[in-house]
């Protein structure tokens, strides 16, 4: 397995998460001063402003179609009218998800389309009415309207008052020139009036406006976060549907990995041990023919065949170790990882702190993950030392492999790191790569912890005991 070490800074890969995150950008000004002018603030502010007219249309349509459909339920027309209203709400949901992607940068997966069993109109109507996604779209249209009114009012009020107060010294002259007063009136009655017109009052008003301007982006972000929750929770696929899609993807990864392993084993057997055994059979056949005519030549050929047998046996041992090493089965991760570390080209410190042995599948994945990572350390890192740490934290098995090499490891480019991330993701694992240019490189992997005896029923135990008894006899 080859891993490309390039001029990239660092990459992170999480199961199902997508491409690696970019390193944080350093800014000269703090976030509180940058927020009023950042594109994110203006995008979210625009989203809140657009939400009011859009939600008015959605709410009016949803109320009209729902009321009409419910009123006509005493007739046959009520059912298709209600289904049509739900379908139109799903159509509005497409627009809302696109608006959230563009302005809120929220990636929401499209829910599965509605399909009837027979493809007919009534089958489609029944599928729409039974779809939980359709009713959640209707619920969004009803709930979003009051929230949009509140968010529109609060965000626009803070934004308008903040910028108006901040710039008040620039337009205060409008009052005496056109309104006949000295400035903004704070208080007035029959005896006296209070205006903001002195230099101190102008400065205080501007300072108050500056505070509102700095506060408004965070209010806008808080309001937009509620919209994110509503869009994600009501307009996206259900958790069950998302989990099904994730499991289907993981199943594909597991199947592809198993097929690749079978092809590798077949190739290793065909090109290695099988070829040597064929040559051994031919050599022994020639030695048999020369046994009576030239015993010395036959002895030399038998000696060569003996050497080929040793090489073939070693290749078979290496192949068996690559499938599942015996030391892992007999002695667990501690001894197996120590054996891997002893074959690494750099000194490796191994620390395993586990209260027991995990399930066989999890133990095997952990073993091969560390094996591949240490191969990368030997071949590509240029490190002087490395370390492996394995421990249990709650219901997770944590693995950390570090080296002091030159760093710059990347996930992309078809490297083995991406393959490891996919394998771990297939079992709900996590893979994080931290490798800045210049080093050090740290790889953190997590696997779900399952006890070794979990899921082992009495029949399975009896089967193992019977097999052991058969071996003893």
KEMARSE-536383 format. One line per field, with one value per residue (C-alpha): residue number from 1; residue in one letter; x, y, z. Coordinates in nm, 4 decimals. Example, Ala and Ser with C-alpha at 12.3 -4.5 7.8 and 13.67 -1.06 7.14 Angstrom:
n = c(1  2);
res = c(A  S);
east = c(1.2300  1.3670);
north = c(-0.4500  -0.1060);
up = c(0.7800  0.7140);
//
This chain:
n = c(1  2  3  4  5  6  7  8  9  10  11  12  13  14  15  16  17  18  19  20  21  22  23  24  25  26  27  28  29  30  31  32  33  34  35  36  37  38  39  40  41  42  43  44  45  46  47  48  49  50  51  52  53  54  55  56  57  58  59  60  61  62  63  64  65  66  67  68  69  70  71  72  73  74  75  76  77  78  79  80  81  82  83  84  85  86  87  88  89  90  91  92  93  94  95  96  97  98  99  100  101  102  103  104  105  106  107  108  109  110  111  112  113  114  115  116  117  118  119  120  121  122  123  124  125  126  127  128  129  130  131  132  133  134  135  136  137  138  139  140  141  142  143  144  145  146  147  148  149  150  151  152  153  154  155  156  157  158  159  160  161  162  163  164  165  166  167  168  169  170  171  172  173  174  175  176  177  178  179  180  181  182  183  184  185  186  187  188  189  190  191  192  193  194  195  196  197  198  199  200  201  202  203  204  205  206  207  208  209  210  211  212  213  214  215  216  217  218  219  220  221  222  223  224  225  226  227  228  229  230  231  232  233  234  235  236  237  238  239  240  241  242  243  244  245  246  247  248  249  250  251  252  253  254  255  256  257  258  259  260  261  262  263  264  265  266  267  268  269  270  271  272  273  274  275  276  277  278  279  280  281  282  283  284  285  286  287  288  289  290  291  292  293  294  295  296  297  298  299  300  301  302  303  304  305  306  307  308  309  310  311  312  313  314  315  316  317  318  319  320  321  322  323  324  325  326  327  328  329  330  331  332  333  334  335  336  337  338  339  340  341  342  343  344  345  346  347  348  349  350  351  352  353  354  355  356  357  358  359  360  361  362  363  364  365  366  367  368  369  370  371  372  373  374  375  376  377  378  379  380  381  382  383  384  385  386  387  388  389  390  391  392  393  394  395  396  397  398  399  400  401  402  403  404  405  406  407  408  409  410  411  412  413  414  415  416  417  418  419  420  421  422  423  424  425  426  427  428  429  430  431  432  433  434  435  436  437  438  439  440  441  442  443  444  445  446  447  448  449  450  451  452  453  454  455  456  457  458  459  460  461  462  463  464  465  466  467  468  469  470  471  472  473);
res = c(X  X  X  X  X  X  X  X  X  X  X  X  X  X  X  X  X  X  X  X  X  X  X  X  X  X  X  X  X  X  X  X  X  X  X  X  X  X  X  X  X  X  X  X  X  X  X  X  X  X  X  X  X  X  X  X  X  X  X  X  X  X  X  X  X  X  X  X  X  X  X  X  X  X  X  X  X  X  X  X  X  X  X  X  X  X  X  X  X  X  X  X  X  X  X  X  X  X  X  X  X  X  X  X  X  X  X  X  X  X  X  X  X  X  X  X  X  X  X  X  X  X  X  X  X  X  X  X  X  X  X  X  X  X  X  X  X  X  X  X  X  X  X  X  X  X  X  X  X  X  X  X  X  X  X  X  X  X  X  X  X  X  X  X  X  X  X  X  X  X  X  X  X  X  X  X  X  X  X  X  X  X  X  X  X  X  X  X  X  X  X  X  X  X  X  X  X  X  X  X  X  X  X  X  X  X  X  X  X  X  X  X  X  X  X  X  X  X  X  X  X  X  X  X  X  X  X  X  X  X  X  X  X  X  X  X  X  X  X  X  X  X  X  X  X  X  X  X  X  X  X  X  X  X  X  X  X  X  X  X  X  X  X  X  X  X  X  X  X  X  X  X  X  X  X  X  X  X  X  X  X  X  X  X  X  X  X  X  X  X  X  X  X  X  X  X  X  X  X  X  X  X  X  X  X  X  X  X  X  X  X  X  X  X  X  X  X  X  X  X  X  X  X  X  X  X  X  X  X  X  X  X  X  X  X  X  X  X  X  X  X  X  X  X  X  X  X  X  X  X  X  X  X  X  X  X  X  X  X  X  X  X  X  X  X  X  X  X  X  X  X  X  X  X  X  X  X  X  X  X  X  X  X  X  X  X  X  X  X  X  X  X  X  X  X  X  X  X  X  X  X  X  X  X  X  X  X  X  X  X  X  X  X  X  X  X  X  X  X  X  X  X  X  X  X  X  X  X  X  X  X  X  X  X  X  X  X  X  X  X  X  X  X  X  X  X  X  X  X  X  X  X  X  X  X  X  X  X  X  X  X  X  X  X  X  X  X  X  X  X  X  X  X);
east = c(0.0000  0.1406  0.0527  0.1348  0.3240  0.2801  0.2746  -0.0674  -0.1058  -0.3461  -0.6476  -0.9233  -1.1470  -1.4508  -1.6828  -1.9554  -1.8359  -1.6829  -1.3593  -1.1069  -1.1490  -0.9237  -0.6900  -0.8243  -0.7308  -0.5599  -0.7182  -0.5751  -0.9056  -1.1084  -1.4318  -1.6534  -1.5129  -1.5198  -1.8723  -2.0688  -1.8876  -1.8519  -2.0324  -2.1897  -2.3709  -2.5153  -2.6143  -2.7980  -2.9565  -3.0811  -3.2192  -3.4176  -3.5544  -3.6634  -3.8229  -4.1134  -4.2684  -4.1935  -4.3440  -4.6573  -4.7126  -4.6323  -4.8550  -5.1469  -5.1208  -5.0872  -5.3848  -5.5998  -5.5254  -5.5471  -5.8781  -6.0186  -5.9092  -6.0400  -6.3713  -6.4131  -6.3298  -6.7002  -6.6758  -6.4273  -6.2555  -6.1093  -5.8454  -5.6830  -5.7023  -5.5192  -5.2630  -5.2110  -5.1542  -4.8951  -4.7221  -4.7075  -4.5575  -4.2865  -4.2246  -4.1855  -3.9454  -3.7156  -3.7003  -3.6374  -3.3534  -3.1941  -3.2275  -3.0699  -2.7809  -2.7170  -2.7544  -2.7058  -2.4524  -2.6600  -2.6350  -2.9603  -3.0104  -3.3151  -3.5768  -3.6743  -3.9412  -4.2922  -4.3650  -4.6876  -4.6882  -4.8719  -4.7809  -5.1442  -5.2970  -5.4683  -5.1557  -4.9598  -5.2245  -5.2061  -4.8248  -4.8292  -5.0773  -4.8795  -4.5445  -4.4122  -4.1899  -4.4971  -4.6560  -4.3297  -4.3214  -4.6736  -4.5694  -4.2749  -4.5068  -4.7276  -4.4542  -4.2170  -4.4592  -4.4721  -4.1008  -4.0264  -4.2313  -4.0375  -3.6950  -3.7677  -3.8782  -3.5924  -3.3124  -3.4316  -3.4920  -3.1464  -2.9795  -3.1635  -3.1285  -2.7642  -2.6444  -2.8723  -2.7371  -2.3774  -2.4035  -2.6176  -2.3442  -2.3388  -2.7094  -2.8082  -2.8086  -3.1278  -3.3386  -3.2622  -3.2525  -3.5813  -3.7720  -3.7223  -3.5847  -3.2321  -3.2150  -3.3732  -3.6203  -3.5760  -3.8443  -4.0915  -4.3887  -4.5544  -4.2656  -3.9421  -3.7921  -3.4770  -3.2925  -2.9734  -2.7816  -2.4728  -2.1308  -2.1378  -2.4868  -2.3847  -2.0823  -2.2901  -2.5512  -2.2808  -2.1211  -2.4572  -2.5064  -2.1614  -2.2550  -2.5757  -2.3850  -2.1390  -2.4206  -2.6542  -2.4495  -2.4629  -2.8379  -2.8758  -2.6649  -2.8711  -3.1948  -3.0516  -2.9486  -3.3138  -3.3915  -3.1154  -3.2709  -3.6151  -3.4925  -3.2738  -3.5287  -3.8467  -3.7376  -3.4642  -3.4944  -3.5819  -3.3128  -3.4238  -3.3949  -3.0543  -2.9398  -3.0605  -2.8670  -2.5583  -2.5844  -2.6281  -2.3148  -2.1236  -2.2419  -2.1051  -1.7695  -1.7575  -1.8443  -1.5839  -1.3209  -1.3951  -1.3793  -1.0467  -0.9056  -1.0172  -0.8529  -0.5319  -0.5254  -0.5928  -0.3169  -0.0677  -0.1428  -0.1252  0.1923  0.3695  0.3155  0.1249  0.3977  0.6658  0.4697  0.4308  0.8055  0.8649  0.6488  0.8340  1.1715  1.0781  0.9555  1.2910  1.4750  1.2713  1.3728  1.7431  1.7421  1.8766  2.0871  2.2569  2.2006  2.4212  2.2203  1.8985  2.0237  2.1049  1.7588  1.5982  1.8056  1.6845  1.3270  1.3743  1.4756  1.1702  0.9504  1.0922  1.0341  0.6782  0.6045  0.7343  0.5136  0.2128  0.2915  0.3157  -0.0116  -0.1836  -0.0434  -0.1897  -0.5315  -0.5408  -0.2255  -0.2172  -0.0625  -0.3675  -0.6037  -0.3983  -0.2610  -0.4606  -0.3782  -0.0895  0.1283  0.0154  0.0926  0.4272  0.5082  0.4192  0.6282  0.9313  0.9212  0.8995  1.2137  1.1961  1.1722  0.8068  0.6738  0.3564  0.1111  -0.2058  -0.4377  -0.7529  -0.9699  -1.0410  -1.0456  -1.2910  -1.4965  -1.2948  -1.4017  -1.3128  -0.9836  -0.8935  -0.9754  -0.7671  -0.4742  -0.4733  -0.5241  -0.2093  -0.0251  -0.0997  -0.0142  0.3214  0.3956  0.3410  0.5753  0.8443  0.8092  0.7143  0.7483  1.1249  1.0623  1.3148  1.0588  0.6897  0.4351  0.1154  -0.1455  -0.4576  -0.7121  -1.0815  -1.2890  -1.6511  -1.7905  -1.5144  -1.1772  -0.9255  -0.6130  -0.3436  -0.0370  0.2183  0.5569  0.8102  0.8552  0.8284  0.4465  0.2394  0.0306  -0.2917  -0.6215  -0.6893  -0.5146  -0.6200  -0.3899  -0.4232  -0.5372  -0.8706  -0.9112  -0.8534  -1.1080  -1.3649  -1.3024  -1.3429  -1.6491  -1.8108  -1.8278  -1.9273  -1.5647  -1.3791  -1.0506  -0.8728  -0.5421  -0.3358  -0.0174  0.1110  0.4094  0.7221  0.5490  0.4644  0.1938  -0.0794  -0.3525  -0.6447  -0.8887  -1.1967  -1.3939  -1.7111  -1.6342  -1.8140  -1.7250  -1.5784  -1.8619  -2.1357  -2.3789  -2.2303  -2.5185  -2.5137  -2.5291  -2.2192  -2.0393  -2.1365  -2.0113  -1.6759  -1.6535  -1.7396  -1.4806  -1.2211  -1.3129  -1.2853  -0.9391  -0.8328  -0.9435);
north = c(0.0000  0.3386  0.6686  0.9943  1.2457  1.5797  1.9527  1.9503  2.0668  1.8240  1.6178  1.4715  1.1849  1.0696  0.7870  0.9189  1.2741  1.3619  1.5345  1.6554  1.9819  2.2683  2.4089  2.7131  3.0506  3.2951  3.6422  3.9684  4.0891  3.8885  3.7228  3.9760  4.2567  4.0560  3.9189  4.2293  4.2310  3.8574  3.6985  3.4423  3.7136  3.8735  3.5389  3.4366  3.7801  3.7513  3.4072  3.5440  3.8306  3.6001  3.3584  3.5908  3.6251  3.2625  3.1355  3.3460  3.1693  2.8252  2.8751  3.0068  2.7203  2.4558  2.5879  2.6191  2.2732  2.1007  2.2673  2.1990  1.8373  1.7807  1.9443  1.7268  1.4012  1.3242  1.2943  1.1101  1.4351  1.5060  1.2313  1.3343  1.7036  1.6312  1.4192  1.6982  1.9453  1.7177  1.6683  2.0451  2.0865  1.8380  2.0498  2.3603  2.1551  2.1176  2.4968  2.5367  2.2831  2.4633  2.7959  2.6438  2.5045  2.8382  3.0766  2.8652  2.6232  2.3394  2.0137  1.8238  1.5002  1.4693  1.2340  0.9291  1.0005  0.8684  0.5605  0.3664  -0.0102  -0.0368  0.2939  0.4047  0.7307  0.5851  0.3910  0.7164  0.8951  0.6239  0.6375  1.0161  0.9953  0.7187  0.8946  1.0460  1.2756  1.4359  1.5124  1.6540  1.8929  2.0043  2.0508  2.2640  2.4887  2.5404  2.5904  2.7999  3.0888  3.2119  3.1541  3.3460  3.6425  3.6460  3.6001  3.8641  4.1192  4.0617  4.0492  4.3498  4.5561  4.4925  4.5422  4.8681  5.0233  4.9235  5.0727  5.3775  5.4552  5.3895  5.6342  5.8884  6.1601  6.1492  6.2157  6.4081  6.7304  6.6114  6.6925  7.0655  7.1135  6.9450  6.8501  7.1689  6.9829  6.9395  6.5613  6.2332  6.3026  6.0809  6.2463  6.5275  6.6809  7.0190  7.1714  7.0350  6.8043  6.5947  6.5596  6.3800  6.6777  6.7441  6.5997  6.3665  6.2431  6.1885  5.9853  5.7853  5.7080  5.5981  5.3771  5.2193  5.1594  4.9980  4.7586  4.6662  4.6208  4.3836  4.1951  4.1631  3.8990  3.6615  3.7117  3.6448  3.3296  3.2072  3.2624  3.0950  2.7954  2.7362  2.7420  2.4889  2.2564  2.2917  2.2327  1.9389  1.7777  1.8299  1.8535  1.5900  1.2122  1.0392  0.8940  0.5448  0.6183  0.7798  0.4802  0.2412  0.4352  0.4357  0.0620  -0.0057  0.1946  0.0149  -0.3193  -0.2272  -0.1373  -0.4667  -0.6672  -0.4851  -0.5312  -0.9018  -0.9453  -0.7598  -0.9777  -1.2941  -1.1745  -1.0949  -1.4385  -1.6075  -1.4044  -1.4775  -1.8490  -1.8627  -1.6568  -1.7833  -2.1149  -2.2763  -2.1952  -2.3291  -2.6486  -2.7023  -2.6563  -2.8920  -3.1631  -3.1308  -3.1417  -3.4509  -3.6163  -3.5548  -3.6760  -3.9964  -4.0582  -3.9996  -4.1991  -4.5177  -4.3578  -4.0753  -4.1008  -3.7958  -3.5716  -3.7078  -3.6276  -3.2713  -3.2334  -3.3704  -3.1249  -2.8359  -2.9604  -2.9625  -2.5967  -2.5156  -2.6885  -2.4655  -2.1504  -2.2601  -2.3310  -1.9869  -1.8219  -2.0164  -1.9073  -1.5432  -1.5761  -1.7313  -1.4535  -1.1990  -1.3633  -1.3955  -1.4398  -1.7201  -1.4993  -1.2726  -1.5640  -1.7209  -1.4224  -1.1135  -0.7635  -0.6943  -0.9798  -0.9434  -0.5703  -0.6262  -0.8792  -0.6218  -0.3562  -0.5874  -0.6118  -0.2339  -0.0577  0.2072  0.1574  0.1364  0.1717  -0.0327  0.0323  -0.1778  -0.1171  -0.3254  -0.4788  -0.7782  -0.8909  -0.7341  -0.9296  -1.1219  -0.9013  -0.5788  -0.7274  -0.8285  -0.4844  -0.3166  -0.5489  -0.4895  -0.1135  -0.0884  -0.3205  -0.1001  0.2194  0.0811  -0.0245  0.3386  0.4496  0.2104  0.2999  0.6656  0.8654  0.8903  0.8705  0.7866  0.6455  0.5648  0.4679  0.2641  0.3135  0.0991  0.1439  0.1264  0.4369  0.3677  0.1655  0.2539  0.0966  0.3777  0.3341  0.5988  0.5576  0.8416  0.8989  1.1835  1.1728  1.4448  1.4463  1.5689  1.2499  1.2878  1.1087  1.1684  1.0445  0.6804  0.6213  0.3422  0.5898  0.6378  0.2593  0.2304  0.5054  0.3210  -0.0079  0.1521  0.3441  0.0168  -0.0905  0.2522  0.3382  0.6672  0.7567  1.0895  1.1850  1.4770  1.5187  1.8743  1.9240  1.8740  1.6327  1.4756  1.2455  1.1156  0.8774  0.8215  0.5394  0.4404  0.1181  0.0185  -0.2047  -0.5361  -0.7973  -1.1185  -1.3331  -1.0966  -1.2741  -1.6185  -1.8471  -2.1838  -2.3713  -2.1957  -2.2685  -2.6333  -2.6399  -2.5023  -2.7382  -3.0291  -2.9242  -2.8945  -3.2366  -3.3847  -3.2315  -3.3667  -3.7156);
up = c(0.0000  -0.0975  0.0618  -0.1106  0.0981  -0.0742  -0.0128  0.1498  0.5075  0.6706  0.5839  0.7953  0.6869  0.8764  0.7860  0.5599  0.6109  0.2829  0.1933  0.4438  0.6266  0.5335  0.7995  0.9841  0.8381  1.0719  1.0864  1.2117  1.3618  1.6146  1.5080  1.6864  1.4692  1.1458  1.1857  1.0704  0.7350  0.6746  0.3829  0.6137  0.8090  0.4985  0.3495  0.6651  0.6958  0.3392  0.4193  0.7139  0.5056  0.2233  0.4679  0.5463  0.1985  0.1151  0.4396  0.3821  0.0504  0.1967  0.5002  0.2956  0.0478  0.3197  0.5182  0.2070  0.0667  0.4057  0.4913  0.1462  0.1507  0.5047  0.4174  0.1107  0.2871  0.3050  -0.0718  -0.2846  -0.3908  -0.0483  -0.0680  -0.3991  -0.3032  0.0217  -0.1631  -0.4163  -0.1339  0.0257  -0.3093  -0.3640  -0.0156  -0.1173  -0.4237  -0.2070  0.0043  -0.2960  -0.3224  0.0508  0.0493  -0.2445  -0.0595  0.2516  0.0450  -0.1218  0.1741  0.4863  0.3299  0.4748  0.2831  0.3171  0.1265  -0.0936  0.0525  -0.1472  -0.4092  -0.3621  -0.5693  -0.5789  -0.5901  -0.9214  -1.0828  -1.1075  -0.9834  -0.6780  -0.5869  -0.5979  -0.3888  -0.1257  -0.1194  -0.0704  0.2154  0.3890  0.3456  0.6666  0.4608  0.3001  0.6358  0.7685  0.4701  0.5602  0.9215  0.8057  0.6048  0.9104  1.1718  0.9652  0.9188  1.2827  1.3190  0.9976  1.1230  1.4494  1.2865  1.0207  1.2792  1.5233  1.2657  1.0669  1.3830  1.5265  1.1896  1.1105  1.4564  1.4833  1.1557  1.1958  1.5434  1.4379  1.1489  1.3385  1.3504  0.9691  0.9165  1.2316  1.0256  0.8536  1.1620  1.1968  0.8213  0.7284  1.0477  1.2481  1.5546  1.6871  1.6537  1.7573  2.0381  2.3406  2.5559  2.5204  2.7080  2.7445  2.9408  2.7961  2.5272  2.5170  2.1867  2.0929  1.9574  2.1726  2.0755  2.3753  2.2881  1.9273  2.0396  2.2904  2.0238  1.7817  2.0485  2.1251  1.7535  1.7303  2.0100  1.8256  1.4979  1.6676  1.8417  1.5441  1.3495  1.6435  1.6798  1.3079  1.3361  1.6282  1.4373  1.1274  1.3393  1.4239  1.0519  0.9938  1.2507  1.0953  0.7396  0.8368  1.0662  0.8615  0.4977  0.4904  0.4885  0.8111  1.0341  0.9420  0.5694  0.6178  0.8177  0.5470  0.2821  0.5037  0.5674  0.1957  0.1245  0.4007  0.2677  -0.0752  0.0786  0.2707  -0.0415  -0.2513  0.0184  0.0506  -0.3265  -0.3422  -0.0632  -0.2418  -0.5649  -0.3744  -0.2109  -0.5453  -0.7117  -0.4348  -0.4500  -0.8286  -0.8664  -0.5556  -0.3839  -0.6710  -0.9241  -0.6895  -0.6270  -1.0023  -1.0493  -0.7524  -0.9115  -1.2416  -1.0654  -0.8687  -1.1883  -1.3599  -1.0505  -1.0567  -1.4195  -1.3455  -1.0201  -1.1853  -1.4612  -1.2644  -0.8893  -0.8155  -1.0516  -0.9051  -0.5538  -0.6580  -0.8065  -0.4898  -0.2846  -0.5034  -0.4671  -0.0895  -0.1036  -0.3156  -0.0569  0.2172  0.0115  -0.0741  0.2921  0.3902  0.1268  0.2536  0.6109  0.4990  0.3127  0.6147  0.8345  0.5942  0.6134  0.9918  1.1997  1.4501  1.7181  1.7043  1.7570  2.0344  2.2301  2.1287  2.0106  2.2480  2.1242  1.7610  1.7459  1.9147  1.6413  1.3739  1.5455  1.5558  1.1752  1.1236  0.9954  1.2713  1.6479  1.7523  2.1051  2.1561  2.4368  2.4667  2.7605  2.7214  2.9940  2.7708  2.4125  2.1668  1.9152  1.6596  1.3676  1.5528  1.6696  1.3150  1.1715  1.4425  1.3700  0.9949  1.0414  1.2548  1.0166  0.7143  0.9019  1.0171  0.6596  0.5592  0.8355  0.7079  0.3403  0.3156  0.6365  0.6852  1.0587  1.3301  1.5730  1.5984  1.8598  1.8728  2.1450  2.1813  2.4579  2.5297  2.5969  2.6930  2.4018  2.1546  2.0741  2.0226  1.8094  1.7670  1.5473  1.5489  1.3892  1.3796  1.0013  0.7400  0.7335  0.4406  0.4189  0.2235  0.1986  -0.1698  -0.4810  -0.4429  -0.1470  0.1046  0.3717  0.1969  0.1773  0.5518  0.6155  0.4037  0.5834  0.9235  0.8096  0.7015  1.0678  1.2075  1.2730  1.2493  1.0784  1.1315  0.9706  1.1059  0.9018  0.8526  0.6249  0.8322  1.0679  1.2941  1.1586  1.3857  1.2758  1.5109  1.4468  1.6417  1.6250  1.8072  2.1032  2.1187  2.3767  2.2463  2.3873  2.2643  2.0365  2.1084  2.1867  2.3611  2.0310  1.9104  2.2354  2.2177  1.8600  1.9669  2.2623  2.0373  1.7842  2.0585  2.1937  1.8456  1.8076  2.1473  2.0535);
//
